[in-house]
């Protein structure tokens, strides 16, 4: 979750960097394989993913249609959503399909859900993806996301401690330097908060049902998939309780948001 730098902050990030990830390029498929191992092997981080996946599985609508996950490579959502179509932008172990989110290979109205964790902000032309989501979701189908968010605390973390660009003043597109290296961590906030009126105007078939900032500290303490964990796994429950107590201030402290969009 960090990037090297100069000064004391850079030294701290270098000391906390996950040693197994050193020297691996962001777009190297072997880094995705390593992240898959880290997500499963770091108990504190795994507990975070379990919370994300539990929300997705609980929120998905029932009934006909398949569920597509974008950016499945590092995760294990298939353990929580039976019949899940796992996908990524390049071949990965345990991933069923190679899919570009801007050109979904599904018929109109074929999907009950499209789900993702930490993926939307890597899509360089997000409007193209939203048009595809609008086309392929059935009426009542869900687009569910857990994504970085923009709050005063999150801005500090994402802009100073994270390797991905965080540019809340930019538009909906960014240069496509690579499937993982190209990103704007502020993009979900740009689309669904700053430019909500534009979203509603351009995608009338989609309804933003909810966007809920949450998780002010746990992901940072987990180290993500690129830094060492700062807490052992057995403390995860206590930190979850603390975040519950902090929930009244999530609009200022949340580092992520749960976003629920439905096809009208």
PLY file of the C-alpha trace (Angstrom):
ply
format ascii 1.0
element vertex 264
property float x
property float y
property float z
element edge 263
property int vertex1
property int vertex2
end_header
0.00 0.00 0.00
2.97 2.37 -0.09
5.43 4.04 -2.39
9.00 4.91 -1.72
9.91 8.53 -1.13
12.39 10.87 0.51
12.68 12.05 4.07
11.30 10.44 7.21
8.01 9.43 5.58
9.86 7.70 2.75
12.10 5.88 5.23
9.10 4.63 7.20
7.40 3.39 4.03
10.57 1.61 2.94
10.83 -0.13 6.30
7.18 -1.21 6.19
7.20 -2.36 2.55
6.26 -5.99 1.95
9.64 -7.58 1.06
8.15 -10.16 -1.30
6.73 -7.39 -3.49
10.02 -5.53 -3.94
11.13 -5.28 -7.56
7.82 -6.46 -9.04
6.19 -4.11 -11.56
2.56 -3.23 -10.85
1.43 -4.71 -14.18
3.37 -7.95 -13.73
0.88 -10.87 -13.43
3.20 -12.44 -10.84
2.41 -9.50 -8.53
-1.29 -10.36 -8.77
-0.43 -13.95 -7.82
1.59 -12.67 -4.85
-1.28 -10.42 -3.76
-3.58 -13.42 -3.91
-1.29 -15.22 -1.45
-1.01 -12.14 0.78
-4.77 -11.56 0.96
-5.23 -15.16 2.08
-2.13 -15.33 4.25
-2.41 -12.09 6.25
-5.20 -12.77 8.79
-5.94 -9.09 9.48
-6.24 -8.32 5.74
-8.26 -11.46 5.06
-10.78 -10.39 7.72
-11.29 -7.11 5.83
-12.00 -8.96 2.59
-14.41 -11.25 4.42
-16.35 -8.16 5.56
-16.40 -6.78 2.00
-17.52 -10.09 0.52
-20.19 -10.62 3.15
-21.71 -7.24 2.26
-21.64 -8.05 -1.46
-23.21 -11.49 -1.03
-25.89 -10.12 1.29
-26.74 -7.16 -0.98
-26.95 -8.97 -4.32
-30.50 -9.38 -5.62
-31.89 -12.89 -5.90
-33.45 -14.44 -8.97
-32.32 -15.07 -12.53
-29.06 -13.99 -14.09
-25.37 -14.58 -13.46
-23.03 -12.49 -11.33
-19.80 -11.15 -12.81
-16.82 -10.10 -10.73
-14.27 -7.76 -12.29
-10.68 -7.83 -11.04
-10.99 -11.19 -9.31
-7.25 -12.01 -9.39
-6.20 -11.44 -5.77
-9.50 -12.29 -4.10
-11.76 -15.15 -3.04
-15.30 -13.82 -3.53
-16.26 -17.07 -5.29
-16.34 -18.67 -1.83
-19.27 -16.36 -0.96
-21.21 -16.09 -4.24
-22.06 -19.49 -5.78
-21.62 -19.64 -9.57
-19.67 -16.37 -9.67
-18.03 -15.56 -13.02
-14.54 -14.52 -11.95
-12.57 -12.33 -14.37
-9.51 -10.15 -14.76
-7.77 -8.17 -17.49
-5.07 -10.84 -17.91
-4.94 -14.59 -17.23
-4.61 -15.44 -13.53
-4.79 -18.66 -11.56
-8.34 -19.27 -10.36
-9.88 -16.72 -12.75
-12.44 -18.00 -15.23
-12.50 -15.25 -17.90
-10.25 -12.53 -19.30
-12.54 -9.49 -19.68
-12.17 -5.81 -20.44
-14.75 -3.93 -18.34
-15.33 -1.51 -21.22
-16.52 -4.34 -23.54
-18.47 -6.94 -21.59
-19.12 -10.19 -23.52
-22.71 -10.61 -22.34
-26.11 -10.11 -23.90
-28.41 -7.27 -22.91
-29.97 -7.86 -19.49
-28.04 -11.10 -18.90
-26.49 -10.27 -15.51
-28.02 -10.22 -12.04
-25.00 -8.40 -10.69
-21.60 -6.91 -11.47
-19.34 -6.70 -8.43
-15.82 -5.50 -7.69
-13.48 -4.54 -4.85
-10.81 -1.90 -5.47
-11.28 -2.05 -9.26
-13.39 0.83 -10.62
-10.60 3.37 -10.11
-8.39 1.33 -12.49
-10.82 1.62 -15.44
-9.40 4.40 -17.65
-12.68 5.15 -19.45
-15.27 4.67 -16.73
-18.16 6.00 -18.85
-17.66 3.12 -21.31
-17.91 0.64 -18.44
-21.04 2.27 -17.01
-22.72 2.05 -20.42
-21.86 -1.65 -20.51
-23.19 -2.13 -16.97
-26.40 -0.35 -17.94
-26.74 -2.62 -20.98
-25.89 -6.00 -19.44
-27.65 -5.73 -16.06
-31.22 -7.01 -15.91
-33.90 -4.69 -14.45
-33.25 -4.65 -10.72
-29.71 -5.94 -11.20
-26.95 -4.54 -9.00
-23.58 -2.94 -9.56
-21.84 -3.32 -6.18
-18.44 -1.84 -5.41
-16.04 -1.30 -2.53
-13.77 1.55 -3.60
-11.39 4.18 -2.20
-13.18 7.34 -1.14
-12.46 11.02 -0.65
-12.74 12.34 2.90
-10.30 14.64 4.74
-8.56 11.65 6.36
-8.63 9.55 3.18
-7.07 12.37 1.16
-4.08 12.39 3.49
-3.62 8.62 3.32
-4.19 8.14 -0.42
-2.09 11.12 -1.48
0.85 10.55 0.89
1.02 6.85 1.72
-0.30 5.08 -1.37
1.42 4.33 -4.67
-1.62 5.13 -6.86
-2.46 8.66 -8.04
-5.20 10.44 -6.11
-6.52 13.32 -8.24
-9.97 14.56 -7.12
-9.93 17.53 -9.53
-9.54 15.38 -12.67
-12.21 14.24 -15.14
-13.58 10.73 -15.63
-10.64 9.50 -17.73
-6.92 9.01 -17.16
-4.04 7.69 -19.29
-4.05 3.91 -19.64
-0.44 3.19 -18.67
-1.26 -0.40 -17.70
-4.03 -2.56 -16.19
-2.90 -1.89 -12.62
-0.45 1.01 -12.84
-3.06 3.23 -14.50
-5.42 4.56 -11.82
-7.03 7.47 -10.05
-8.07 6.49 -6.54
-10.42 9.49 -6.42
-12.41 8.32 -9.46
-15.30 6.62 -7.58
-15.87 9.78 -5.54
-15.64 11.91 -8.70
-18.32 9.89 -10.50
-20.78 9.20 -7.68
-20.36 12.25 -5.43
-18.73 15.25 -7.10
-20.36 14.59 -10.50
-23.49 12.82 -9.33
-25.72 15.04 -11.47
-23.71 14.12 -14.56
-23.95 10.43 -13.66
-27.73 10.66 -13.30
-28.05 12.63 -16.54
-25.91 10.37 -18.70
-26.96 7.01 -17.24
-30.69 7.27 -16.75
-31.06 3.51 -16.64
-28.92 3.32 -13.49
-29.93 4.46 -10.00
-27.42 5.22 -7.26
-29.14 3.56 -4.34
-26.47 4.22 -1.70
-22.86 5.23 -1.15
-21.60 4.68 2.37
-18.12 5.83 3.48
-16.57 3.46 6.02
-13.36 1.83 7.29
-11.15 4.69 8.55
-8.31 2.63 10.04
-8.41 -1.11 9.42
-7.11 -1.17 5.85
-4.24 1.11 6.79
-3.33 -1.14 9.71
-3.53 -4.23 7.50
-0.80 -2.89 5.20
-2.88 -3.91 2.20
-1.07 -6.14 -0.27
2.12 -4.08 -0.51
3.08 -3.33 3.12
3.60 -5.34 6.26
0.61 -5.71 8.58
0.75 -3.41 11.59
-1.63 -5.56 13.65
-1.97 -9.32 14.23
-5.08 -11.05 12.96
-6.54 -11.67 16.42
-7.07 -7.91 16.91
-9.35 -7.57 13.87
-12.55 -7.79 15.91
-11.48 -5.03 18.29
-10.59 -2.70 15.43
-13.91 -3.48 13.73
-15.68 -2.47 16.95
-13.71 0.78 17.07
-14.75 1.57 13.50
-18.37 0.92 14.45
-18.01 3.49 17.23
-16.45 5.93 14.74
-19.22 5.44 12.16
-20.99 8.76 12.96
-17.88 10.49 11.55
-17.47 8.26 8.48
-18.15 11.17 6.12
-14.88 12.71 7.35
-12.85 9.62 8.19
-13.87 6.80 5.83
-11.12 5.57 3.50
-13.49 3.44 1.43
-17.12 3.49 0.35
-19.69 0.77 -0.27
-21.49 1.78 -3.47
-24.80 0.22 -4.53
-26.09 1.05 -8.03
-29.20 -0.60 -9.50
-30.54 -1.04 -13.03
-33.95 0.61 -13.24
0 1
1 2
2 3
3 4
4 5
5 6
6 7
7 8
8 9
9 10
10 11
11 12
12 13
13 14
14 15
15 16
16 17
17 18
18 19
19 20
20 21
21 22
22 23
23 24
24 25
25 26
26 27
27 28
28 29
29 30
30 31
31 32
32 33
33 34
34 35
35 36
36 37
37 38
38 39
39 40
40 41
41 42
42 43
43 44
44 45
45 46
46 47
47 48
48 49
49 50
50 51
51 52
52 53
53 54
54 55
55 56
56 57
57 58
58 59
59 60
60 61
61 62
62 63
63 64
64 65
65 66
66 67
67 68
68 69
69 70
70 71
71 72
72 73
73 74
74 75
75 76
76 77
77 78
78 79
79 80
80 81
81 82
82 83
83 84
84 85
85 86
86 87
87 88
88 89
89 90
90 91
91 92
92 93
93 94
94 95
95 96
96 97
97 98
98 99
99 100
100 101
101 102
102 103
103 104
104 105
105 106
106 107
107 108
108 109
109 110
110 111
111 112
112 113
113 114
114 115
115 116
116 117
117 118
118 119
119 120
120 121
121 122
122 123
123 124
124 125
125 126
126 127
127 128
128 129
129 130
130 131
131 132
132 133
133 134
134 135
135 136
136 137
137 138
138 139
139 140
140 141
141 142
142 143
143 144
144 145
145 146
146 147
147 148
148 149
149 150
150 151
151 152
152 153
153 154
154 155
155 156
156 157
157 158
158 159
159 160
160 161
161 162
162 163
163 164
164 165
165 166
166 167
167 168
168 169
169 170
170 171
171 172
172 173
173 174
174 175
175 176
176 177
177 178
178 179
179 180
180 181
181 182
182 183
183 184
184 185
185 186
186 187
187 188
188 189
189 190
190 191
191 192
192 193
193 194
194 195
195 196
196 197
197 198
198 199
199 200
200 201
201 202
202 203
203 204
204 205
205 206
206 207
207 208
208 209
209 210
210 211
211 212
212 213
213 214
214 215
215 216
216 217
217 218
218 219
219 220
220 221
221 222
222 223
223 224
224 225
225 226
226 227
227 228
228 229
229 230
230 231
231 232
232 233
233 234
234 235
235 236
236 237
237 238
238 239
239 240
240 241
241 242
242 243
243 244
244 245
245 246
246 247
247 248
248 249
249 250
250 251
251 252
252 253
253 254
254 255
255 256
256 257
257 258
258 259
259 260
260 261
261 262
262 263
